[in-house]
Amino acid sequence: MFWNEPVAERAVRKPPATHGKTLRGFSVFNDVVVYHESDLERRVSKVLQLRKDVKAIYSQFPVLLYRDAEGVLREHICDFCVVFNDGEIVAVAVKHVQKSEVMTELLERIKAEGYVRKNKNGTTKSGAVNDIRLMTEREATYGAFENAERILRARRMRNDAEFNSACDAVRNLSGRFRFGDLLRGCENRGLRRTALLLLIDEGVLLTETPGRIDDLTMLMVRR
Protein backbone atom coordinates (compact mmCIF):
# COMPACT_ATOMS: atom_id res chain seq x y z
CA MET A 1 0.00 0.00 0.00
CA PHE A 2 1.33 3.44 -0.96
CA TRP A 3 0.74 6.58 1.08
CA ASN A 4 1.29 10.11 -0.09
CA GLU A 5 2.02 12.91 2.36
CA PRO A 6 -0.92 15.37 2.14
CA VAL A 7 0.09 18.84 1.01
CA ALA A 8 -1.36 22.31 1.56
CA GLU A 9 -0.92 22.99 -2.16
CA ARG A 10 -2.48 26.37 -3.02
CA ALA A 11 -2.85 27.89 0.45
CA VAL A 12 -1.33 31.37 0.46
CA ARG A 13 -0.96 31.35 4.23
CA LYS A 14 -0.95 28.85 7.07
CA PRO A 15 -2.96 29.69 10.23
CA PRO A 16 -0.64 30.58 13.13
CA ALA A 17 0.20 27.67 15.40
CA THR A 18 -0.33 29.72 18.55
CA HIS A 19 -3.11 32.25 18.45
CA GLY A 20 -6.00 32.45 20.89
CA LYS A 21 -8.57 33.30 18.23
CA THR A 22 -7.80 30.43 15.83
CA LEU A 23 -8.83 26.81 16.06
CA ARG A 24 -5.38 25.83 14.74
CA GLY A 25 -6.87 22.82 13.03
CA PHE A 26 -6.96 21.15 9.66
CA SER A 27 -8.45 18.20 7.83
CA VAL A 28 -7.34 16.28 4.75
CA PHE A 29 -9.55 16.05 1.68
CA ASN A 30 -8.34 14.12 -1.37
CA ASP A 31 -4.73 14.27 -0.13
CA VAL A 32 -4.80 18.06 0.33
CA VAL A 33 -4.53 19.74 3.75
CA VAL A 34 -7.50 22.05 4.39
CA TYR A 35 -6.76 24.59 7.13
CA HIS A 36 -9.43 25.86 9.55
CA GLU A 37 -8.85 29.23 11.19
CA SER A 38 -12.02 29.03 13.30
CA ASP A 39 -14.62 26.60 14.54
CA LEU A 40 -17.03 27.88 11.88
CA GLU A 41 -14.48 27.24 9.12
CA ARG A 42 -14.02 23.71 10.44
CA ARG A 43 -17.77 23.11 10.22
CA VAL A 44 -18.06 24.65 6.74
CA SER A 45 -15.14 22.52 5.55
CA LYS A 46 -16.81 19.27 6.66
CA VAL A 47 -20.15 20.24 5.13
CA LEU A 48 -18.38 20.91 1.81
CA GLN A 49 -16.40 17.67 2.00
CA LEU A 50 -19.61 15.69 2.36
CA ARG A 51 -20.85 16.82 -1.06
CA LYS A 52 -20.34 14.14 -3.71
CA ASP A 53 -19.96 16.69 -6.51
CA VAL A 54 -16.84 18.27 -5.00
CA LYS A 55 -13.48 17.31 -6.52
CA ALA A 56 -11.11 19.49 -4.50
CA ILE A 57 -11.09 22.03 -1.69
CA TYR A 58 -8.26 24.53 -1.14
CA SER A 59 -8.03 26.72 1.94
CA GLN A 60 -6.78 30.32 2.11
CA PHE A 61 -7.07 30.63 -1.68
CA PRO A 62 -7.42 32.51 -3.98
CA VAL A 63 -6.46 36.13 -3.34
CA LEU A 64 -9.14 38.17 -5.12
CA LEU A 65 -9.01 41.91 -5.80
CA TYR A 66 -11.71 44.52 -5.21
CA ARG A 67 -12.03 48.29 -4.97
CA ASP A 68 -13.14 49.88 -1.72
CA ALA A 69 -15.52 52.84 -1.41
CA GLU A 70 -12.67 55.24 -2.26
CA GLY A 71 -11.71 53.23 -5.35
CA VAL A 72 -8.52 51.84 -3.83
CA LEU A 73 -7.60 48.34 -5.06
CA ARG A 74 -7.44 45.89 -2.17
CA GLU A 75 -6.95 42.17 -1.61
CA HIS A 76 -9.22 39.56 -0.03
CA ILE A 77 -7.96 36.07 0.83
CA CYS A 78 -10.84 33.64 0.39
CA ASP A 79 -11.35 31.05 3.11
CA PHE A 80 -11.95 28.20 0.66
CA CYS A 81 -11.85 27.49 -3.04
CA VAL A 82 -14.10 24.63 -4.16
CA VAL A 83 -13.58 22.79 -7.44
CA PHE A 84 -16.62 20.79 -8.57
CA ASN A 85 -16.60 17.66 -10.72
CA ASP A 86 -18.07 19.58 -13.66
CA GLY A 87 -15.18 22.05 -13.59
CA GLU A 88 -16.99 24.93 -11.87
CA ILE A 89 -14.80 26.80 -9.38
CA VAL A 90 -16.40 28.68 -6.49
CA ALA A 91 -14.63 30.81 -3.90
CA VAL A 92 -16.17 30.65 -0.42
CA ALA A 93 -16.11 33.32 2.27
CA VAL A 94 -16.94 32.15 5.80
CA LYS A 95 -18.44 34.62 8.26
CA HIS A 96 -21.00 34.63 11.06
CA VAL A 97 -24.51 35.81 10.23
CA GLN A 98 -24.11 39.11 12.09
CA LYS A 99 -21.35 40.07 9.63
CA SER A 100 -23.16 38.87 6.52
CA GLU A 101 -24.36 42.30 5.40
CA VAL A 102 -20.86 43.77 5.34
CA MET A 103 -19.46 40.61 3.77
CA THR A 104 -22.13 40.53 1.05
CA GLU A 105 -21.15 44.07 0.04
CA LEU A 106 -17.50 43.03 -0.20
CA LEU A 107 -18.37 40.02 -2.35
CA GLU A 108 -20.32 42.26 -4.71
CA ARG A 109 -17.22 44.43 -5.09
CA ILE A 110 -15.17 41.34 -5.93
CA LYS A 111 -17.72 40.29 -8.53
CA ALA A 112 -17.76 43.80 -10.05
CA GLU A 113 -13.97 43.62 -10.47
CA GLY A 114 -14.34 40.43 -12.54
CA TYR A 115 -12.99 37.85 -10.08
CA VAL A 116 -9.43 39.06 -10.55
CA ARG A 117 -6.92 36.81 -8.80
CA LYS A 118 -3.53 37.96 -7.61
CA ASN A 119 -0.84 35.31 -8.08
CA LYS A 120 2.16 34.77 -5.82
CA ASN A 121 4.46 36.34 -8.41
CA GLY A 122 2.39 39.54 -8.41
CA THR A 123 0.62 38.96 -11.72
CA THR A 124 -3.17 39.01 -11.99
CA LYS A 125 -5.76 36.90 -13.79
CA SER A 126 -9.40 37.80 -14.36
CA GLY A 127 -12.17 35.21 -14.22
CA ALA A 128 -10.16 33.11 -11.76
CA VAL A 129 -13.37 31.64 -10.33
CA ASN A 130 -16.92 31.24 -11.60
CA ASP A 131 -18.58 32.61 -8.48
CA ILE A 132 -18.02 33.60 -4.88
CA ARG A 133 -20.44 32.72 -2.09
CA LEU A 134 -20.90 33.36 1.60
CA MET A 135 -21.41 30.51 4.08
CA THR A 136 -22.50 31.08 7.67
CA GLU A 137 -23.58 29.03 10.67
CA ARG A 138 -26.97 28.73 9.00
CA GLU A 139 -25.52 26.33 6.44
CA ALA A 140 -22.90 24.84 8.73
CA THR A 141 -24.84 24.10 11.91
CA TYR A 142 -23.33 21.87 14.57
CA GLY A 143 -25.84 19.19 13.58
CA ALA A 144 -24.82 19.38 9.92
CA PHE A 145 -21.15 19.22 10.94
CA GLU A 146 -21.63 16.17 13.17
CA ASN A 147 -23.68 14.39 10.49
CA ALA A 148 -20.99 15.13 7.91
CA GLU A 149 -18.24 13.77 10.15
CA ARG A 150 -20.15 10.57 10.87
CA ILE A 151 -21.14 9.96 7.24
CA LEU A 152 -17.62 10.64 5.97
CA ARG A 153 -16.35 8.11 8.52
CA ALA A 154 -19.05 5.65 7.41
CA ARG A 155 -17.86 5.95 3.80
CA ARG A 156 -14.37 4.92 4.89
CA MET A 157 -15.69 2.02 7.00
CA ARG A 158 -18.23 0.71 4.48
CA ASN A 159 -18.98 -3.03 4.66
CA ASP A 160 -20.81 -4.07 1.50
CA ALA A 161 -22.35 -7.20 3.04
CA GLU A 162 -23.80 -5.23 5.96
CA PHE A 163 -24.93 -2.43 3.64
CA ASN A 164 -26.83 -4.90 1.45
CA SER A 165 -28.33 -6.57 4.53
CA ALA A 166 -29.51 -3.21 5.91
CA CYS A 167 -30.90 -2.26 2.51
CA ASP A 168 -32.94 -5.50 2.40
CA ALA A 169 -34.18 -4.87 5.95
CA VAL A 170 -35.65 -1.46 5.12
CA ARG A 171 -36.83 -2.16 1.56
CA ASN A 172 -40.40 -3.08 2.48
CA LEU A 173 -40.84 -0.71 5.42
CA SER A 174 -43.55 1.92 5.19
CA GLY A 175 -44.47 5.00 7.16
CA ARG A 176 -42.25 6.65 9.71
CA PHE A 177 -39.84 4.89 12.05
CA ARG A 178 -36.93 5.78 14.30
CA PHE A 179 -33.27 5.23 13.47
CA GLY A 180 -32.91 3.18 16.64
CA ASP A 181 -35.70 0.82 15.58
CA LEU A 182 -33.46 -0.44 12.76
CA LEU A 183 -30.74 -1.50 15.21
CA ARG A 184 -32.90 -4.07 17.00
CA GLY A 185 -31.93 -7.68 16.54
CA CYS A 186 -28.85 -7.05 14.40
CA GLU A 187 -25.65 -8.97 15.12
CA ASN A 188 -23.32 -5.97 15.09
CA ARG A 189 -24.86 -2.62 16.00
CA GLY A 190 -21.73 -0.72 14.97
CA LEU A 191 -21.73 -2.15 11.44
CA ARG A 192 -25.48 -1.70 11.14
CA ARG A 193 -25.27 1.93 12.30
CA THR A 194 -22.60 2.60 9.67
CA ALA A 195 -24.76 0.96 7.00
CA LEU A 196 -27.79 3.04 7.96
CA LEU A 197 -25.79 6.25 7.73
CA LEU A 198 -24.73 5.21 4.24
CA LEU A 199 -28.36 4.53 3.31
CA ILE A 200 -29.13 8.10 4.37
CA ASP A 201 -26.09 9.31 2.46
CA GLU A 202 -27.30 7.58 -0.71
CA GLY A 203 -30.88 8.77 -0.33
CA VAL A 204 -32.43 5.36 0.35
CA LEU A 205 -33.52 6.59 3.78
CA LEU A 206 -34.77 10.14 4.34
CA THR A 207 -34.69 12.04 7.62
CA GLU A 208 -37.97 13.71 8.54
CA THR A 209 -36.31 16.88 9.83
CA PRO A 210 -32.84 18.44 9.56
CA GLY A 211 -30.54 18.25 12.56
CA ARG A 212 -28.19 15.82 14.21
CA ILE A 213 -28.96 12.20 13.36
CA ASP A 214 -29.35 9.98 16.42
CA ASP A 215 -31.37 6.96 17.52
CA LEU A 216 -34.50 9.10 17.90
CA THR A 217 -34.34 10.58 14.41
CA MET A 218 -37.49 9.85 12.42
CA LEU A 219 -36.86 8.20 9.04
CA MET A 220 -38.81 7.04 6.02
CA VAL A 221 -37.93 5.01 2.95
CA ARG A 222 -37.60 6.99 -0.27
CA ARG A 223 -40.07 5.69 -2.85
Secondary structure, DSSP 8 states (H G I E B T S, - for coil): ------B-TT-S----SS-TT---EEEEETTEEEEESSHHHHHHHHHHHH-TTEEEEEES--EEEEE-TT--EEEEE-SEEEEETTS-EEEEEE--GGGHHHHHHHHHHHHHHTS-EE-TTS-EETT-SSEEEEE-TTTS-HHHHHHHHHHHHHHHT--HHHHHHHHHHHTT--S-EEGGGGGTT-S-HHHHHHHHHHHHHTTSEEESSSS---TT-EEEE--
